[in-house]
Amino acid sequence: MDDKLNIRYTDRPITPFGGLATVKNFYQNSGLQDVISSLPLPQPGSNRGYDPVDVVEGFLISVILGARRLAHAGLIRHDKVVSEMFGWAKGMASESTFSRFFKKFDVELNDELFIELNRWWFTKLKIKHHTVDIDSTVITRYGNQDGVEVGYNPRKPGRGSHHPLIAFAAEAKMVIQSWMRTGDSVSSTDIDDFVTVLLKTLKKSDIGLVRADSGFFSESTLGHFEKNELKYIVAAKMYSGLVQQIFDADGWVSYSNGIDMCSIDCRLSGWQYDRRMVVVRKSKSEHPKSGGKSLFEEYDEFSNYLYSAFVTNLDFADPLIWELYRHRAEAETQIRELKESYGLDGFCCEDFGATEAAFRWVCVAYNLMSLYKIALINSKHDPTLATLKFQCIAIASYLVRHSRKTTLIMSANDRRRDFLNGLFQKIENITPESRFFVKKKFLMN
């Protein structure tokens, strides 16, 4: 038996990403392409340069397909089917073209562009109040690029990094606002200005609750939330004054097996007035892997507990405050997916403004696919980008031309054809005026 595999070649352009047609049609029908085209994007220096909208689209698609560096983004330029699918007149931009394009951005232009763009996402959603999760993350760098400084870096102590700040809309799982910051920033650095810009993206009346971890526990941050009449829950740091008040607290109420709660009115050093603190203690024996801090080891009565505290200006019951805050862990999941699937920790340029521009365009790619899921994917579970690529994008395809008409031929069995036809039908019914319902998961809404 001759089992030798014969090899043949074809000049026909073929792509493994034919399902990008669903992304392309959704991107255009939703109105996002029109919004990006209306932005004051940096223009090319000559008539032979790339259209800036084509450059942006090429970068977004590169991110969705797994690029982590500008060099990776340029690799897809050899896929002629994708270039023709999106109508890029000069094809996909090269690494050097992307690099020159991002060098034209600075911090001021980034804010001008992305405030306007980020505002658009939330006109597409049918949701009255958003839960806003503010978080920071460390991105380790291995060069001397602008803004790379040695600061807090739990995974690579002593290594240079950037320390960006991100605000998420929890129900929609979308980025509201994102800033790149130098590596020597702490969590609350620039938080007041960040919230001010955030309120240019989402109206105050559209924010039901702001949540943040203990890195944002400061009089300045809490005061800024209150000045802007924002409801908040922020995890507390166990400063000595708070620890003493927890020790003196009474009125503990059992919430469930091994979990007790109480509220205290607390005024820490430097605070102008009392704030409500919800304190949770969990039995170490019944919840050995639970979060919290061990206090009062010298007292048998208290040493068996792990303690957490949350400052809030809500007047809800203690258990509800705790339950609302616990969902904030979704922000960590979103940051992890941004890093692992969208290359958020890649695309580092020499200039700080260029690095921030690439960083914020990555968040646009993330939001595009989040809105794609909200509008098109009916699933009990929130699929990751990897799942979406497997289900919707990774489809071998090629183009044929007949009678001046171009057709994309996609390789799919009957079941997958039905699925794809369903997506295309939904997309056909979408217009720039369409708004999408978000399944609500949190109690604030």
Beta strands, then each sheet from edge to edge (+ up, - down):
strand 1: 14-15
strand 2: 125-126
strand 3: 130-136
strand 4: 139-140
strand 5: 149-150
strand 6: 160-162
strand 7: 165-169
strand 8: 174-179
strand 9: 207-212
strand 10: 232-235
strand 11: 253-256
strand 12: 259-266
strand 13: 275-283
strand 14: 293-294
strand 15: 305-312
strand 16: 397-402
strand 17: 405-410
strand 18: 436-437
sheet 1: 1+ 16- 17+
sheet 2: 2+ 18+
sheet 3: 8+ 7- 3+ 9+ 10+ 15- 13+ 12- 11+
sheet 4: 8+ 7- 3+ 9+ 10+ 15- 14+
sheet 5: 4+ 6- 5+
end
